[in-house]
Amino acid sequence: MAATKSLALAGLRRFAKLITSQGVLFMLLSLAVFASFRYETFLTPLNLMNIMRQNSMLAIVALGMTVVILSGGIDLSVGSLVALGGVVAAMLAGQGSFVAIAGGIASTTLLGVVNGLLVSRARLQPFVVTLFTASAARGLALSITQERSIAVSSTASGFVWLGRGFIGWIPVPVLIVALLYFAAWFMLHRSRLGLHIFAIGNNEEASRLMGVNPNQVKLAVYTFSGLLSGLAGIILAGRLGAGQPVAAFGWETDAIAATVMGGTFLAGGQGSVFPTLIGVLLLGMMYNLLNLEGTITPWWQLVLRGGFLLLVVLFQQRIVQRG
């Protein structure tokens, strides 16, 4: 009897440890089980594929956000850069897909470089710098489009393919997300740059004494975030068939939420990319369930989404405190 009780307690401890170490995954699976019983259409291949396709752009933005936060920074400009990258690419689509994609990515990468230089060289706070860039990029997107959507030229088939295409039965955006996350994981955990990102996120001054150049690392992570934001904007414009200057409002909040839910510390230095991807899927599933419910107005959806995010962050905070 005592042995059975001891085994049961040991099993409960292992289960509790699994929950605390994989909190966001546990919540994702729990929500999926609940949804499968409540909504008949939830587990259909079409619905699951839609969740992945619709959240692929946010996943790309959240990847850049995770790398920036790991270095001890923050990037509030990502939503505006998504919009700017999309409209620049749409405006260049008449000159061909390559020019459109290159131009869209170049415009946001340049602003990412500006963010990195202002944070690293001018030593300004990332919050202030990226808030300024967010305002400037959004204003530029609205100005060059005269506040109108820009239709993607039908001749730019490669551009549209990025947002709507398939390779086999898998959507192109989903494949892009998979490739980017594996590449980012390798960079963070198997390269010198990755070690330096973690080092300055943990203690910038100590990393400097060990020979790390924090300025170069900061420039690299903000440039990377800007590049990914532009790519996400291009995929979004290809999916919608138009570049929209008002696109991606609030994406910076969702990207930060997904990163934090994945266990990355806002103070930097600890975290990884694949838990961020699970956080994105958790957000996407939550939005999908609210749409399937149908009876909840968009305004109440905002309230429920905010409350849910608060609960998840509190849950993650408890995990950190127990760790």
PEQUIRA-V995134 format. One record per pair of residues at least 12 apart in sequence whose C-alpha atoms are under 8 Angstrom apart, sorted by the first residue. I is the first residue (numbers start at 1). GAP is how many residues later the second one is. D is the distance in Angstrom with one decimal. If there is no record, write none. Layout:
I:GAP:D, I:GAP:D
This chain:
20:299:5.4, 21:298:7.3, 23:292:7.8, 23:293:7.0, 23:296:7.7, 24:237:6.2, 24:238:6.1, 24:251:7.4, 24:254:6.9, 24:255:6.5, 24:258:7.7, 24:288:8.0, 24:292:8.0, 25:250:7.8, 25:253:6.5, 27:255:7.7, 28:250:7.5, 28:253:7.6, 28:254:5.4, 31:254:8.0, 32:253:7.9, 35:254:7.1, 39:253:7.4, 51:230:7.7, 51:233:6.2, 51:234:6.7, 51:237:7.1, 52:122:6.6, 52:229:7.4, 52:232:7.9, 53:118:6.9, 53:120:6.5, 53:121:6.2, 54:230:7.9, 55:225:7.1, 55:226:7.2, 55:229:6.1, 56:117:6.0, 56:118:5.9, 56:121:6.3, 57:116:7.5, 57:175:4.8, 57:176:7.5, 57:178:6.9, 57:179:6.7, 58:174:7.4, 58:193:7.0, 58:196:7.8, 58:197:6.7, 58:222:7.2, 59:118:6.9, 59:196:7.7, 59:217:8.0, 59:218:6.2, 59:221:6.0, 60:117:6.3, 60:120:7.7, 60:168:6.1, 60:169:7.2, 60:171:7.9, 60:172:6.1, 61:17:6.8, 61:164:7.2, 61:167:6.0, 61:168:5.4, 61:171:6.6, 61:194:6.5, 62:192:7.9, 62:193:4.4, 62:194:7.0, 62:196:6.9, 62:197:6.6, 62:214:7.1, 62:215:7.8, 62:218:7.7, 63:118:7.2, 63:162:7.8, 63:165:8.0, 63:210:6.5, 63:213:7.2, 63:214:7.8, 64:157:7.6, 64:160:6.3, 64:161:4.2, 64:162:7.7, 64:164:6.2, 64:165:7.6, 65:160:6.4, 65:190:6.5, 65:191:6.8, 65:194:7.3, 66:190:7.8, 66:193:5.7, 66:198:7.3, 66:206:7.6, 66:207:6.7, 66:210:7.3, 67:130:7.8, 67:154:6.3, 67:158:7.7, 67:206:7.9, 68:150:7.9, 68:153:5.5, 68:154:6.5, 68:157:7.2, 69:132:7.8, 69:195:7.6, 69:196:7.5, 69:197:6.1, 69:198:7.3, 69:199:5.4, 70:127:6.5, 70:128:6.1, 70:131:5.6, 70:194:7.1, 70:195:7.3, 70:196:7.6, 70:197:7.7, 70:198:4.3, 70:199:5.0, 70:200:6.3, 70:201:6.8, 71:126:4.9, 71:127:6.0, 71:128:7.7, 71:129:5.8, 71:130:4.1, 71:131:7.8, 71:146:8.0, 71:147:7.2, 71:150:7.7, 71:197:5.5, 71:198:6.2, 72:128:7.0, 72:129:4.4, 72:130:7.6, 72:194:7.2, 72:195:5.5, 72:196:4.1, 72:197:6.7, 73:53:6.0, 73:54:8.0, 73:194:7.9, 73:195:7.2, 74:52:5.8, 74:53:6.3, 74:56:7.7, 75:51:6.9, 75:52:7.0, 75:55:5.5, 75:56:7.9, 75:147:7.7, 75:150:7.9, 75:177:7.5, 76:51:6.9, 76:54:5.1, 76:55:5.6, 76:58:6.5, 76:176:5.7, 77:53:5.1, 77:54:6.1, 77:55:7.9, 77:56:5.8, 77:57:4.0, 77:58:7.7, 77:60:7.8, 77:175:7.1, 78:56:7.2, 78:147:7.5, 78:148:7.0, 78:151:5.7, 78:173:7.2, 78:174:5.7, 79:55:7.4, 79:150:7.5, 79:168:7.7, 79:169:4.9, 79:170:5.8, 79:171:6.5, 79:172:5.0, 79:173:5.5, 80:54:5.3, 80:55:7.4, 80:57:5.6, 80:58:5.0, 80:167:7.8, 80:168:6.9, 80:169:7.2, 81:27:5.8, 81:53:7.2, 81:56:6.2, 81:57:7.4, 81:145:7.0, 81:148:5.7, 81:149:6.2, 81:152:7.5, 82:26:7.9, 82:147:4.9, 82:148:5.3, 82:149:7.6, 82:150:6.0, 82:151:4.1, 82:152:7.7, 82:165:7.4, 82:166:6.4, 83:55:7.2, 83:58:6.8, 83:150:5.8, 83:160:7.2, 83:161:6.3, 83:162:5.2, 83:163:6.5, 83:164:5.2, 83:165:6.3, 84:20:7.6, 84:23:7.7, 84:24:7.2, 84:53:6.3, 84:54:6.8, 84:56:7.4, 84:57:5.1, 84:146:7.5, 84:149:7.3, 84:161:6.6, 85:18:8.0, 85:19:4.4, 85:20:6.2, 85:22:6.5, 85:23:6.0, 85:144:7.4, 85:145:4.5, 85:146:7.3, 85:148:5.1, 85:149:6.2, 86:18:6.4, 86:144:7.0, 86:147:4.3, 86:148:4.7, 86:149:7.8, 86:150:7.0, 86:151:5.3, 86:156:7.8, 86:157:4.8, 86:158:6.9, 86:159:7.9, 87:17:7.6, 87:54:6.8, 87:58:7.5, 87:62:7.8, 87:63:6.5, 87:150:7.5, 87:155:7.6, 87:156:4.1, 87:157:6.0, 87:158:6.4, 88:12:7.4, 88:15:6.7, 88:16:5.1, 88:19:7.6, 88:53:8.0, 88:155:7.6, 89:12:5.7, 89:13:7.8, 89:14:6.0, 89:15:4.5, 89:145:6.5, 89:154:7.5, 90:60:6.0, 90:61:6.4, 90:62:4.9, 90:63:7.4, 90:147:7.1, 90:152:6.4, 90:153:5.4, 91:59:6.6, 91:60:7.9, 91:61:7.4, 91:152:7.9, 93:59:6.0, 93:60:5.5, 93:62:7.6, 93:63:5.6, 93:66:7.6, 94:58:7.8, 94:59:5.5, 94:61:6.7, 94:62:6.8, 95:61:7.9, 96:59:6.8, 96:60:5.2, 97:58:8.0, 97:59:4.7, 97:60:6.8, 97:61:5.4, 97:62:5.1, 98:60:7.9, 98:61:7.8, 100:59:7.4, 101:58:6.9, 101:130:7.9, 101:133:6.8, 104:126:5.9, 104:127:7.5, 104:129:8.0, 104:130:6.8, 105:122:5.7, 105:123:7.9, 105:125:4.7, 105:126:5.9, 105:129:7.9, 106:121:7.4, 106:124:7.8, 107:123:7.5, 108:118:5.1, 108:119:5.9, 108:121:6.9, 108:122:5.3, 109:114:5.6, 109:115:7.3, 109:116:7.8, 109:117:4.6, 109:118:4.5, 109:121:7.1, 110:113:7.4, 110:116:7.5, 111:22:7.4, 111:112:7.7, 111:115:6.6, 112:110:5.1, 112:111:4.3, 112:112:7.2, 112:113:6.6, 112:114:4.3, 112:115:7.1, 113:106:6.3, 113:107:7.9, 113:109:6.4, 113:110:4.9, 113:113:7.6, 115:14:6.3, 115:15:6.4, 115:18:7.3, 115:104:7.7, 115:107:6.2, 115:108:7.7, 116:102:5.7, 116:103:4.1, 116:104:7.2, 116:105:7.5, 116:106:5.1, 116:107:6.6, 117:102:6.1, 119:99:7.4, 119:100:8.0, 120:94:7.5, 120:95:4.7, 120:96:7.7, 120:98:6.1, 120:99:6.7, 121:94:6.8, 138:107:7.0, 138:108:7.8, 141:104:5.2, 142:103:5.4, 142:104:7.6, 145:100:7.2, 147:98:6.6, 148:96:7.0, 148:97:7.1, 149:93:6.2, 149:94:5.7, 149:95:4.6, 149:96:6.7, 150:92:5.2, 150:93:5.0, 150:94:6.5, 151:90:6.1, 151:91:4.2, 151:92:6.4, 152:85:7.6, 152:86:7.3, 152:89:5.4, 152:90:5.0, 152:91:7.1, 159:75:7.5, 159:76:7.8, 159:79:5.8, 160:75:7.8, 160:77:7.8, 160:78:4.1, 160:79:6.5, 160:81:6.9, 161:77:6.9, 162:72:7.9, 162:73:5.6, 162:76:6.3, 162:77:7.6, 163:71:7.7, 163:72:4.5, 163:73:6.2, 163:74:7.2, 163:75:4.5, 163:76:4.1, 163:77:7.8, 164:74:6.7, 164:75:5.2, 173:62:7.1, 181:92:6.7, 181:93:6.9, 184:89:7.3, 185:87:7.3, 185:88:6.3, 185:89:7.7, 193:24:7.3, 196:16:6.5, 196:18:7.9, 196:21:7.0, 197:20:6.5, 197:72:7.4, 198:70:7.5, 198:71:4.6, 198:72:6.9, 199:70:6.5, 200:14:6.4, 200:69:7.1, 201:66:7.2, 201:67:4.4, 201:68:3.9, 201:69:7.7, 202:65:8.0, 202:66:6.1, 202:67:4.3, 202:68:7.5, 203:66:7.9, 254:29:7.9, 255:25:7.7, 257:22:7.7, 257:52:7.2, 257:56:7.9, 258:18:5.5, 258:19:7.5, 258:20:7.8, 258:21:4.4, 258:22:5.2, 258:25:7.2, 259:16:7.7, 259:17:4.8, 259:20:6.7, 260:16:7.6, 260:53:7.0, 260:56:7.8, 261:14:7.8, 261:15:7.0, 261:18:5.6, 261:51:6.6, 261:52:6.1, 261:55:6.5, 262:12:7.8, 262:13:4.3, 262:14:4.5, 262:15:7.6, 262:16:6.8, 262:17:5.4, 263:12:6.9, 263:13:7.7, 263:53:6.7, 264:12:7.9, 286:19:7.6, 287:18:7.7
